[in-house]
Amino acid sequence: MTCERIEELLSAYLEGELAPAERAEVEGHLAACPACAEFAGLMREALAAAASFPEVEPSPALVARLYEIPDRARARKSPARTVLEWLTRPSLQPVYAAATAFLVILTFVLFHPEGRDVRKKLDIGLHRGVGAVEKLWADAGTIKGQIGAFTGDVIKSFNTLGLLGDKKAEETK
C-alpha cells in the first residue's frame, strides 16, 4: 500500500471505520513506514485534543440576536440601495454594452463632420427597406386573395361532384 493511500484511509482507520482486511493493511504499512507512523501519531493527538474540547451551546439570547441580523439589515436598506443593487446585476451587462455601442454610433452619426451625408445615406436605406416591406405586404395580400378564390373554386367543384354531401352543399350556396 502506498503512502498516499494511507493518508486517504488514516482518518477512517483512527475512527475504527475500516474493514478488517483494510485495517490489517494499514497497520502493516504503519509498522514498516516511519513517516506514516509519525503522521498517524500526530492525527491521534489532534483527534484526542478535539475530543477533549467541551461542547458549548450558545445562549438563547445570542441565538435570537443572530436570527435578527438579516431582518435588521433588510430594514436598514434604503430604496436607493435596492435600486443600485438591481442595476448592478451581472445579467444586465449585455444590455449596458448594447446601449453603449448604440450611443457611440448615434454620437458618430449626429456629431461627425460628415454626419449630414451619413444621415442622408441612412435615410435612403431606411426608405428602401420600408419600400421593400410594403411591396412584400402587398404581395402577401394578393396571394391571400388568390388562395381565397382557389378555395371557393374547390368547394364549387366538390358540390358539383356531390362529395361534400347535401348539408355542406346548402351551406356553401
C-alpha positions in Angstrom: 0.0 0.0 0.0 1.3 3.5 -0.9 1.7 6.4 1.5 -0.9 8.4 -0.5 -3.4 5.6 0.0 -2.6 5.5 3.8 -3.3 9.3 4.0 -6.7 8.7 2.5 -7.6 5.8 4.8 -5.9 7.2 8.0 -8.9 9.1 9.3 -11.2 6.1 8.8 -8.6 3.9 10.4 -8.3 6.1 13.5 -12.1 6.3 13.9 -12.4 2.5 13.6 -14.4 2.5 10.4 -12.3 0.3 8.2 -13.0 -3.3 7.2 -10.7 -5.8 8.9 -8.7 -6.5 5.7 -8.0 -2.8 5.1 -7.3 -2.3 8.8 -4.6 -5.0 8.6 -3.0 -3.5 5.5 -2.9 0.0 7.2 -1.4 -1.4 10.3 1.2 -3.3 8.3 2.2 -0.2 6.4 2.4 1.9 9.6 4.7 -0.7 11.1 7.0 -0.5 8.1 6.9 3.2 7.3 8.1 5.6 10.0 6.9 8.8 8.2 3.3 7.4 8.0 3.5 6.2 11.6 4.6 9.6 12.8 1.7 11.2 10.8 -0.7 8.7 12.4 0.6 9.7 15.8 0.0 13.4 15.1 -3.5 12.6 13.8 -4.3 10.6 17.1 -3.1 13.6 19.2 -5.3 16.0 17.1 -8.3 13.8 17.5 -7.8 13.4 21.2 -7.4 17.2 21.6 -10.6 17.8 19.6 -12.4 15.3 21.7 -11.3 17.0 24.9 -12.9 20.3 24.0 -16.2 20.8 25.7 -19.3 21.3 23.6 -20.7 24.8 24.1 -24.3 25.7 23.4 -25.0 29.3 22.6 -27.4 31.1 24.9 -30.9 31.6 23.7 -30.4 35.4 23.7 -27.4 35.0 21.4 -29.3 32.8 19.0 -32.2 35.3 18.9 -29.8 38.2 18.2 -28.1 36.2 15.4 -31.5 35.5 13.8 -32.4 39.2 14.0 -29.3 40.3 11.9 -30.9 39.6 8.5 -34.1 41.4 9.5 -32.3 44.4 10.7 -30.2 44.6 7.5 -33.3 44.4 5.4 -35.0 47.1 7.5 -31.9 49.5 7.1 -31.7 49.0 3.3 -32.8 52.2 1.6 -34.8 52.2 -1.7 -31.8 53.8 -3.4 -29.6 50.9 -2.3 -32.2 48.4 -3.6 -32.3 50.1 -7.0 -28.5 50.3 -7.1 -28.2 46.6 -6.4 -30.7 45.8 -9.1 -28.9 48.0 -11.6 -25.5 46.4 -10.9 -26.7 42.8 -11.5 -24.3 40.9 -13.9 -27.3 39.9 -16.0 -27.7 43.5 -17.2 -24.1 43.8 -18.5 -25.1 42.8 -22.1 -27.8 45.5 -22.1 -25.3 48.1 -20.9 -22.9 47.0 -23.6 -25.5 47.3 -26.3 -26.6 50.7 -25.1 -23.1 51.9 -25.0 -22.5 50.7 -28.6 -25.7 52.4 -29.7 -24.8 55.7 -28.1 -21.3 55.6 -29.7 -22.9 55.1 -33.1 -25.6 57.7 -32.5 -22.9 60.2 -31.4 -20.9 59.4 -34.6 -24.0 60.0 -36.8 -25.1 63.2 -35.1 -21.8 64.9 -34.4 -19.4 63.7 -37.2 -18.3 66.5 -39.6 -19.7 64.5 -42.5 -22.8 63.5 -40.4 -25.2 65.0 -42.9 -24.0 62.6 -45.6 -24.2 59.7 -43.2 -27.8 60.7 -42.2 -28.7 61.0 -45.8 -27.5 57.5 -46.6 -29.3 56.1 -43.6 -32.5 57.9 -44.7 -32.2 56.4 -48.2 -31.5 52.9 -46.8 -34.4 53.2 -44.4 -36.8 54.3 -47.2 -35.6 51.4 -49.4 -36.2 49.0 -46.6 -39.7 50.4 -45.9 -40.5 50.2 -49.6 -39.4 46.6 -49.7 -41.5 45.7 -46.7 -44.6 47.5 -48.3 -44.0 45.5 -51.5 -43.9 42.2 -49.6 -47.0 43.2 -47.7 -48.9 43.9 -51.0 -47.7 40.7 -52.5 -48.9 38.8 -49.4 -52.3 40.3 -49.7 -52.5 39.3 -53.4 -51.5 35.7 -52.5 -54.2 35.6 -49.8 -56.8 36.7 -52.3 -55.7 34.1 -54.8 -55.9 31.4 -52.1 -59.4 32.5 -51.2 -60.6 32.3 -54.8 -58.9 28.9 -55.2 -60.7 27.6 -52.1 -64.1 28.8 -53.5 -63.4 27.0 -56.8 -62.5 23.8 -55.0 -65.7 23.9 -52.9 -67.8 24.5 -56.0 -66.2 21.6 -57.7 -66.8 19.3 -54.7 -70.5 20.4 -54.7 -70.9 19.7 -58.4 -69.5 16.2 -57.8 -71.6 15.7 -54.7 -68.6 15.0 -52.5 -69.5 17.3 -49.6 -73.0 15.9 -49.1 -76.3 17.8 -49.1 -75.7 19.7 -45.8 -72.4 21.2 -46.9 -73.7 22.0 -50.4 -76.6 24.0 -48.9 -74.2 25.9 -46.6 -71.9 27.0 -49.4 -74.7 28.2 -51.7 
